[in-house]
Amino acid sequence: MPKITSINERLVFNSRGDKSIEVDVVSDNQFLGRACAPSGASVGVYEAQSFVDDDPQKTIEVFRGSKKKFIGLESDDLKTIHETLKGKDESVNYSKIGGSMAYALTISCIDSASKSLNLPFYKVLNPKINKIIFPFPLGNILGGGAHAGQGTPDLQEYLVCPVGAKSIFEALEMNSKIHKQLKKNIEKIDPRFTGGKGDEGAWAPNIDNDGAIEILEQTIANCGYDAKKDVRLGIDFASSSLWNPDRNVYEYKRYGKTRDAQDQLDYVDNLIKNYDLIYAEDPVHEEDFEGMSI
């Protein structure tokens, strides 16, 4: 089995211009695996801590003090790799070694192993898989919340899912077509729109939450698609960023409205039913376990 012969780590900049960590893992002195750790704009309190003391450089220095422990391990043996990681960091959130380091190291190990074993990436993760089905790519095409500025919707992401596509190529083409048409439709209702985008490439217009869904449905129809059969809508509510724990309400500041826990559930339920949403991410805040169970 492939054995890790070298590991190199470095600072890089992610798509937001923030520092992140990239790791190279080489198996058997020739098979290079590489991975860079991503990061989100809105981060939950229970998520892994990305960096040691929120310091990417310190995270790298901490890892360099222990990376010899990983040399000689089999790069496809994720159980042992993770046991070694937890041996250096017994915390529940990777605060001592950094979640970004753990992620980048893990993925680069799989990448290296897949090349060494001449297997697809997914086969290293699960050798029992014999049949694969392509996933439908979610297209983030209209943004608000933490991804965009004032005047945009309170909800963080409005997405399209091309369920009628017969291939990955067709799915990407459908998402791209809708994204382009959406800009034209926004310009029709707001001649002052200058083509502003959020930090993930979604259009960031001056529009309210309900108006955002309506213009998306219209855009899907303009592209010749059926909003129930060809393309389905999804929303990332990022509700924890709306929740005010002191007042026990969700604050839709850009919309000028507050909702208590039950109001939020009713609002989300109505959106799912009225617009046949295929995807509803974080519809309630991260500590509302009762609400999430409904």
Secondary structure, DSSP 8 states (H G I E B T S, - for coil): --BEEEEEEEEEE-TTS-EEEEEEEEETTTEEEEEE----SS--TTS--SSGGG-HHHHHHHHHTTGGGGTTSBTT-HHHHHHHHHHH--SSS-TTT-HHHHHHHHHHHHHHHHHHHT--HHHHH-TT----------EEEEE-GGGS-TTS-SSSEEEEE-TT-SSHHHHHHHHHHHHHHHHHHHHHH-TT----B-TTS-B--S--HHHHHHHHHHHHHHTT--TTTT-EEEEE--GGGTEETTTTEEEETTTTEEE-HHHHHHHHHHHHHHHT-SEEE--S-TT-HHHHH-
